[in-house]
Amino acid sequence: MTIADLLTMNKPVLFDGANGTEYQKRGLAPGVPPEFWNLDRPSAVKEVHKEYVLAGSQVIETNTFGGNRTRLRVAGLEEVA
C-alpha cells in the first residue's frame, strides 16, 4: 500500500515516532548524530523501526533527517557527508 492509498481512505495515518529518543534509550551519546548508527549500529536502527511497525505504524521514516553537511557540521563531521 502506498501513502497515496492510505490518504484516500479518509482515516488517520500512523507514522513512526521519535527515533532519536529511542536511539538515546539504547545508548546514543549526546552530540552524536543519529545517522551514524545507520553504519555503526544498523541492527539497533532496524530494531527501532520494527518496534514501530509492531506498534501499528503505517509509515516508517528513514534515519536520515540530519544526514547533510549543514547538520553534520555542528558535530564537526561535515567531511563525512
C-alpha positions in Angstrom: 0.0 0.0 0.0 1.3 3.5 -0.9 1.0 6.7 1.1 -1.5 7.9 -1.6 -3.6 4.8 -0.9 -3.6 5.5 2.8 -4.6 9.1 2.3 -7.6 8.2 0.2 -9.0 6.0 2.9 -10.0 9.1 5.0 -8.6 7.6 8.1 -5.7 8.6 10.3 -2.3 7.6 9.0 0.1 6.4 11.8 3.7 7.4 11.4 6.6 6.2 13.5 7.7 8.2 16.5 10.8 9.9 17.9 13.6 7.7 16.6 16.3 9.9 18.1 14.8 9.4 21.6 14.7 5.7 21.0 18.4 5.6 20.0 19.3 7.6 23.1 17.5 5.0 25.2 19.7 2.4 23.6 22.9 4.3 24.2 23.3 7.0 21.6 25.7 9.5 23.2 24.7 13.2 23.4 26.0 15.2 20.4 26.4 12.1 18.1 24.2 12.4 15.0 21.7 9.5 15.0 22.5 8.9 11.3 25.9 7.4 12.3 24.0 4.5 13.7 23.0 3.6 10.1 26.6 2.5 9.7 27.8 1.8 13.3 24.7 0.1 14.7 22.3 -0.9 11.9 20.7 -3.6 13.9 19.6 -1.0 16.5 18.1 1.2 13.8 16.2 -1.8 12.4 15.0 -2.8 15.9 13.5 0.6 16.5 11.8 0.6 13.1 10.5 -2.9 13.7 9.1 -1.9 17.1 7.2 1.0 15.5 5.7 -1.4 12.9 4.6 -3.8 15.6 3.0 -0.9 17.4 0.9 -0.1 14.3 2.9 2.5 12.4 1.9 2.5 8.7 4.7 4.9 7.6 8.3 4.4 8.7 10.7 7.3 8.0 14.4 6.8 7.3 17.1 7.7 9.8 18.5 10.4 7.6 16.9 13.6 8.8 20.2 15.3 9.7 22.4 13.4 7.2 23.6 16.6 5.4 26.6 18.8 5.5 24.8 21.6 7.3 23.6 19.4 10.2 26.8 17.3 10.4 28.9 20.5 10.6 27.6 21.1 14.1 29.1 17.8 15.1 32.4 18.6 13.3 31.6 15.9 10.7 30.8 17.8 7.5 33.7 16.0 5.7 31.9 12.7 6.2 28.8 13.8 4.2 
